[in-house]
Amino acid sequence: MGIRQLVEVAALVSAHHAHLIERNDPIPDEPLHQYWRVSRERTREWIRLFDEFSEFGVPSDNPECQQVISTIEEIFVSDVFVRIWSAMLTASDTCRGVTHARPIASSTLISHMEARHRAMSIMVSGAHLPMNALMNLDRVRRRVERWTDLLLGGLIGAYDVGGFAFEERRAWDFVNDQIAAGNVDLLNPVWSFTLASLQSAFSDRECSTKSLAQLQQEIINSVFACFPVDAFAAEGPYKSLTWLRVSRSGINCDRRPEEDPATTPTETVSVTQSEAGGIQFSKLRRRK
């Protein structure tokens, strides 16, 4: 499993954040707990790999050295996903006026930041890592920060989650750019180009170890399990948000019982958009 898959998932769930945040019922406890547990196991695995790495006298072509380089890149790339998902869980609690998913988001983000700090410390110390590898890792880090702020744009524009951005001002600049470009519709070609650019920005290198690859898959599974069943069409992709809002309106009806439907003005809502109008994950992965 490639590390780029987490970035693709981050883009997908960010684009469909309202499917989760506007759900009628609370996010289930089981997938939330699974996300927290597996994320903690992944962080421990990263730290274990760092602990096993000797900072003295390790040749740059040593497999142990190469594994540390791969692990640092993996931590940086995972930053995109962890911040996006933490922002979504926090926004979900804020909209519902509860404290349910936010502690999970906070705990997971803090744990991830500890691993990131450890990775940065290894880079700063040099740790006998080749200079070209350090330069490449720094480029990945800066690229991750920009993409995270861009993908947070849709959330920051609607919810108070600016604290999850690396640079909140830059994230707001992205919000304004997206609005000006009309890039708020998933069917807009500009959005497709954005996703294609994201794919080309990150390598699809395999996870550092098989156990980390398995943990990453479990994290992805837990994330999609947090979404309500009615968010997905029968064939897998997300339903359009317009369709979903209309279908849910019968559950949370805003009309007072004493109102007369014959005299109450109605708003015509178009639901002609295909249920499969959302981005299909399989297609997203095939874009080059």
URLIN-V645858 format. One record per backbone hydrogen bond with DSSP energy under -1.0 kcal/mol. CO is the residue of the C=O (numbers start at 1). NH is the residue of the N-H. E is the energy in kcal/mol with one decimal. If there is no record, write none. Layout:
BEGIN
co:CO nh:NH e:E
co:CO nh:NH e:E
END
This chain:
BEGIN
co:1 nh:207 e:-1.6
co:2 nh:5 e:-1.2
co:3 nh:6 e:-1.0
co:4 nh:8 e:-2.0
co:5 nh:9 e:-2.4
co:6 nh:10 e:-2.3
co:7 nh:11 e:-2.3
co:8 nh:12 e:-2.2
co:9 nh:13 e:-2.9
co:10 nh:14 e:-2.0
co:11 nh:15 e:-2.0
co:12 nh:16 e:-1.2
co:14 nh:17 e:-1.3
co:16 nh:19 e:-1.3
co:17 nh:21 e:-2.7
co:18 nh:22 e:-2.3
co:20 nh:23 e:-1.3
co:28 nh:32 e:-1.1
co:29 nh:33 e:-2.9
co:30 nh:34 e:-2.5
co:31 nh:35 e:-2.5
co:32 nh:36 e:-2.2
co:33 nh:37 e:-2.8
co:34 nh:38 e:-2.8
co:35 nh:39 e:-2.1
co:36 nh:40 e:-2.0
co:37 nh:41 e:-2.0
co:38 nh:42 e:-2.4
co:39 nh:43 e:-2.2
co:40 nh:44 e:-2.1
co:41 nh:45 e:-1.9
co:42 nh:46 e:-2.3
co:43 nh:47 e:-2.5
co:44 nh:48 e:-2.3
co:45 nh:49 e:-2.1
co:46 nh:50 e:-2.0
co:47 nh:51 e:-2.6
co:48 nh:52 e:-1.8
co:59 nh:62 e:-1.8
co:62 nh:66 e:-2.1
co:63 nh:67 e:-2.1
co:64 nh:68 e:-1.6
co:65 nh:69 e:-2.0
co:66 nh:70 e:-2.2
co:67 nh:71 e:-2.4
co:68 nh:72 e:-2.4
co:69 nh:73 e:-2.1
co:70 nh:74 e:-2.2
co:71 nh:75 e:-2.2
co:72 nh:76 e:-2.3
co:73 nh:77 e:-2.6
co:74 nh:78 e:-2.1
co:77 nh:80 e:-1.1
co:78 nh:82 e:-2.6
co:79 nh:83 e:-2.2
co:80 nh:84 e:-1.9
co:81 nh:85 e:-2.9
co:82 nh:86 e:-2.1
co:83 nh:87 e:-2.2
co:84 nh:88 e:-2.0
co:85 nh:89 e:-2.4
co:86 nh:90 e:-2.2
co:87 nh:91 e:-2.5
co:88 nh:92 e:-2.1
co:89 nh:93 e:-1.8
co:90 nh:94 e:-2.4
co:91 nh:95 e:-2.4
co:92 nh:96 e:-1.4
co:93 nh:97 e:-1.3
co:93 nh:98 e:-2.0
co:101 nh:105 e:-2.2
co:102 nh:106 e:-2.9
co:103 nh:107 e:-2.6
co:104 nh:108 e:-2.4
co:105 nh:109 e:-2.3
co:106 nh:110 e:-2.4
co:107 nh:111 e:-2.2
co:108 nh:112 e:-2.3
co:109 nh:113 e:-2.5
co:110 nh:114 e:-1.7
co:111 nh:115 e:-1.6
co:112 nh:116 e:-2.4
co:113 nh:117 e:-2.5
co:114 nh:118 e:-2.0
co:115 nh:119 e:-2.2
co:116 nh:120 e:-2.5
co:117 nh:121 e:-2.1
co:118 nh:122 e:-1.8
co:119 nh:123 e:-1.9
co:120 nh:124 e:-2.6
co:121 nh:125 e:-2.3
co:125 nh:127 e:-1.1
co:126 nh:129 e:-2.9
co:130 nh:134 e:-2.0
co:131 nh:135 e:-2.4
co:132 nh:136 e:-1.9
co:133 nh:137 e:-2.5
co:134 nh:138 e:-2.1
co:135 nh:139 e:-1.8
co:136 nh:140 e:-2.3
co:137 nh:141 e:-2.4
co:138 nh:142 e:-2.2
co:139 nh:143 e:-2.3
co:140 nh:144 e:-2.7
co:141 nh:145 e:-2.0
co:142 nh:146 e:-1.8
co:143 nh:147 e:-2.4
co:144 nh:148 e:-2.5
co:145 nh:149 e:-1.9
co:146 nh:150 e:-2.0
co:147 nh:151 e:-2.7
co:148 nh:152 e:-1.8
co:150 nh:153 e:-1.3
co:152 nh:156 e:-3.1
co:153 nh:157 e:-2.1
co:155 nh:158 e:-1.3
co:155 nh:159 e:-3.1
co:159 nh:161 e:-1.8
co:161 nh:164 e:-1.8
co:162 nh:165 e:-1.6
co:167 nh:171 e:-2.2
co:168 nh:172 e:-2.3
co:169 nh:173 e:-1.8
co:170 nh:174 e:-2.0
co:171 nh:175 e:-1.9
co:172 nh:176 e:-2.4
co:173 nh:177 e:-2.2
co:174 nh:178 e:-2.5
co:175 nh:179 e:-2.2
co:176 nh:180 e:-2.4
co:177 nh:181 e:-2.1
co:178 nh:183 e:-2.7
co:182 nh:184 e:-1.2
co:185 nh:188 e:-2.1
co:188 nh:191 e:-1.2
co:188 nh:192 e:-1.1
co:189 nh:193 e:-2.2
co:190 nh:194 e:-2.0
co:191 nh:195 e:-2.1
co:192 nh:196 e:-2.2
co:193 nh:197 e:-2.4
co:194 nh:198 e:-2.1
co:195 nh:199 e:-2.1
co:196 nh:200 e:-1.9
co:197 nh:201 e:-1.1
co:205 nh:3 e:-2.6
co:209 nh:213 e:-1.8
co:210 nh:214 e:-2.2
co:211 nh:215 e:-2.2
co:212 nh:216 e:-2.4
co:213 nh:217 e:-1.9
co:214 nh:218 e:-2.0
co:215 nh:219 e:-2.1
co:216 nh:220 e:-2.2
co:217 nh:221 e:-2.4
co:218 nh:222 e:-2.2
co:219 nh:223 e:-1.9
co:220 nh:224 e:-2.0
co:221 nh:225 e:-1.6
co:223 nh:226 e:-1.2
co:228 nh:231 e:-1.8
co:229 nh:232 e:-1.6
co:231 nh:239 e:-3.0
co:233 nh:236 e:-1.6
co:237 nh:233 e:-3.1
co:238 nh:278 e:-1.1
co:240 nh:244 e:-2.2
co:241 nh:245 e:-2.7
co:242 nh:246 e:-2.0
co:243 nh:247 e:-2.5
co:244 nh:248 e:-2.0
co:245 nh:249 e:-1.0
co:248 nh:251 e:-1.8
co:248 nh:252 e:-1.7
co:256 nh:259 e:-1.8
co:260 nh:263 e:-1.6
co:260 nh:264 e:-1.4
co:274 nh:277 e:-1.9
co:280 nh:284 e:-2.5
co:281 nh:285 e:-2.0
END
